[in-house]
Amino acid sequence: MPRITPESWFVLKCIFSKVGFGHWRKKGSHHVGTKSGCLRPVVIPEYKDVDTDIIRGLIRTAKLSREDYFRLREECR
């Protein structure tokens, strides 16, 4: 399994949009997406390279498997 590496905010927004997060809004430099059935929103900072700790938290919040994350990442690049 490949390692999770820093990724652009634009690619992350694409990944979580494909999973079903919608109703994106922007608060300052953060993009906030919600999904019905998910208790917490996904908050993606508008950084050129989002840190791996933040990405792991986003994956956990979205209840996304690592395999699905890497598959969707390749689709969004």
C-alpha positions as CSV (number, residue, x, y, z in Angstrom):
1,M,0.0,0.0,0.0
2,P,1.4,3.4,-0.9
3,R,2.0,6.1,1.7
4,I,-0.3,9.0,2.1
5,T,1.6,12.1,0.8
6,P,0.7,15.8,0.9
7,E,-1.9,16.7,-1.7
8,S,-3.4,19.8,-3.2
9,W,-6.7,21.1,-1.8
10,F,-8.2,21.0,-5.3
11,V,-7.6,17.2,-5.6
12,L,-8.9,16.6,-2.1
13,K,-12.1,18.5,-2.9
14,C,-12.5,16.4,-6.0
15,I,-12.0,13.2,-4.1
16,F,-14.6,14.0,-1.4
17,S,-17.1,15.3,-4.0
18,K,-16.9,11.9,-5.7
19,V,-17.7,10.2,-2.4
20,G,-20.9,12.3,-2.0
21,F,-19.9,15.4,-0.1
22,G,-21.7,18.4,-1.6
23,H,-23.1,21.7,-0.6
24,W,-19.6,23.2,-0.6
25,R,-19.2,26.6,1.1
26,K,-16.1,28.6,1.7
27,K,-15.3,30.1,5.1
28,G,-12.1,32.2,4.8
29,S,-9.5,29.9,3.3
30,H,-11.3,26.6,4.1
31,H,-13.8,24.6,2.0
32,V,-16.6,22.9,4.0
33,G,-18.5,20.0,2.5
34,T,-21.4,18.2,4.0
35,K,-23.0,14.8,3.4
36,S,-26.3,13.4,4.7
37,G,-25.6,10.6,7.2
38,C,-22.2,12.0,8.1
39,L,-22.2,13.6,11.5
40,R,-19.3,16.0,10.8
41,P,-18.5,18.1,7.8
42,V,-15.3,17.7,5.8
43,V,-13.1,20.9,6.1
44,I,-10.3,21.2,3.5
45,P,-7.9,24.1,4.0
46,E,-6.9,25.9,0.8
47,Y,-3.2,25.0,0.9
48,K,-1.0,24.0,-2.0
49,D,0.1,20.9,0.0
50,V,-2.3,19.7,2.7
51,D,-0.4,17.8,5.4
52,T,-0.8,14.1,5.8
53,D,-2.3,14.4,9.3
54,I,-5.1,16.5,8.0
55,I,-5.7,14.0,5.1
56,R,-5.9,11.1,7.5
57,G,-8.4,13.0,9.6
58,L,-10.5,13.7,6.5
59,I,-10.4,10.1,5.5
60,R,-11.5,9.0,9.0
61,T,-14.3,11.6,9.0
62,A,-15.6,10.4,5.6
63,K,-15.3,6.7,6.7
64,L,-13.3,6.2,3.5
65,S,-10.9,3.2,3.1
66,R,-7.3,3.8,2.1
67,E,-7.9,1.8,-1.1
68,D,-10.8,4.0,-2.1
69,Y,-8.8,7.1,-1.3
70,F,-5.9,6.1,-3.6
71,R,-8.2,5.0,-6.4
72,L,-10.1,8.3,-6.3
73,R,-6.9,10.3,-6.0
74,E,-5.7,8.8,-9.3
75,E,-9.1,9.7,-10.9
76,C,-8.9,13.3,-9.8
77,R,-5.3,14.0,-10.8
